[in-house]
Amino acid sequence: MKTYLKVAFAALLTVAGTTAKAQDYSPKTGDTAVEVQFNPFNQNGKNFSIDGLKLRFFLNSTSALRVNASFKMSQKTTRADLDAPVKAHYDTEAEYDVAVDAYNHAQDNYAKNKATSLGLNVGYEFHYFRHGRLDLYAGAQLGFEKQWASYTSQTAKGYDQNASTGKYDTWVNEMVETSGKNEQGDRSSFAFKGGLFTGMDFFITQNLYAGVELVLDARHSSASDYTQKYVNYSTTEQKMLQETHKYSVKNKSFDVALDVVPQIRLGWKF
């Protein structure tokens, strides 16, 4: 019996030793990691966003180069929310018909705000502490971000007078197209960025890890000019006319911010 126990204990020690060696989570020279960063929490009205795709290349067990690409797009369209006319509220059938017609045309009213951004960062990481599944690192990065913004809308203005008949039977829709900004405060812009960061990786398995990151970011951005195009009906000329205006409103800014975002990072080392 004692012999069996000794054999079993020796086998257990062997397995434990082998398992301990197998659970070396430290990246090695030449290892590559691909990582996705996303935010599952509500932030600025966005319930979910993918904030970046990161590639790491380990020069050795403590040093790594990283490239982080981000792509974000937001689009918000609002439409008219009107109550349908009630016939009892109008004195004549003609007035009611006009109100119904106006209501039907107003259903096509809309306002659309759109913003799209593309960013790229390159940086260096120094992994200064490791213990078990935990890996702490710090480093620096440089990069840029380009943003495009636009706004379009259609508004039902009402009936206009028909020059040939004298009757108010020409329906007018006003169109506005803005390129370079939107009504939510976004501007088309270009920004240079640089910053220091520190973060933590926790290895769930040998290759799969999750983590968080804290960034001290400096950013210099410059907004572009923007143009607005108006399309409206001309009673005099009996046709749609277009006006285009260009606004040169330069807007440069420099910001330094500590970026603490409830962001989850998931990566795979191979």
Stockholm file with secondary structure:
# STOCKHOLM 1.0

chainA/1-270         MKTYLKVAFAALLTVAGTTAKAQDYSPKTGDTAVEVQFNPFNQNGKNFSIDGLKLRFFLNSTSALRVNASFKMSQKTTRADLDAPVKAHYDTEAEYDVAVDAYNHAQDNYAKNKATSLGLNVGYEFHYFRHGRLDLYAGAQLGFEKQWASYTSQTAKGYDQNASTGKYDTWVNEMVETSGKNEQGDRSSFAFKGGLFTGMDFFITQNLYAGVELVLDARHSSASDYTQKYVNYSTTEQKMLQETHKYSVKNKSFDVALDVVPQIRLGWKF
#=GR chainA/1-270 SS CHHHHHHHHHHHHHHHHHHHHHTCCCCCTTCEEEEEEEECSCBTTBSCEEEEEEEEEESSSSEEEEEEEEEEEEEEEEECCCCCCCGGGCSSHHHHHHHHHHHHHHTTCEEEEEEEEEEEEEEEEEEEEEETTEEEEEEEEEEEEEEEEEEEEEEEEEEECCTTTCSSCEEEEEEEEEESBCTTSCBCEEEEEEEEEEEEEEESSSSEEEEEEEEEEEEEEEECCEEEEEEEEETTTTEEEEEEEEECCCEEEEEEEEECCCCEEEEEEC
#=GC SS_cons         CHHHHHHHHHHHHHHHHHHHHHTCCCCCTTCEEEEEEEECSCBTTBSCEEEEEEEEEESSSSEEEEEEEEEEEEEEEEECCCCCCCGGGCSSHHHHHHHHHHHHHHTTCEEEEEEEEEEEEEEEEEEEEEETTEEEEEEEEEEEEEEEEEEEEEEEEEEECCTTTCSSCEEEEEEEEEESBCTTSCBCEEEEEEEEEEEEEEESSSSEEEEEEEEEEEEEEEECCEEEEEEEEETTTTEEEEEEEEECCCEEEEEEEEECCCCEEEEEEC
//
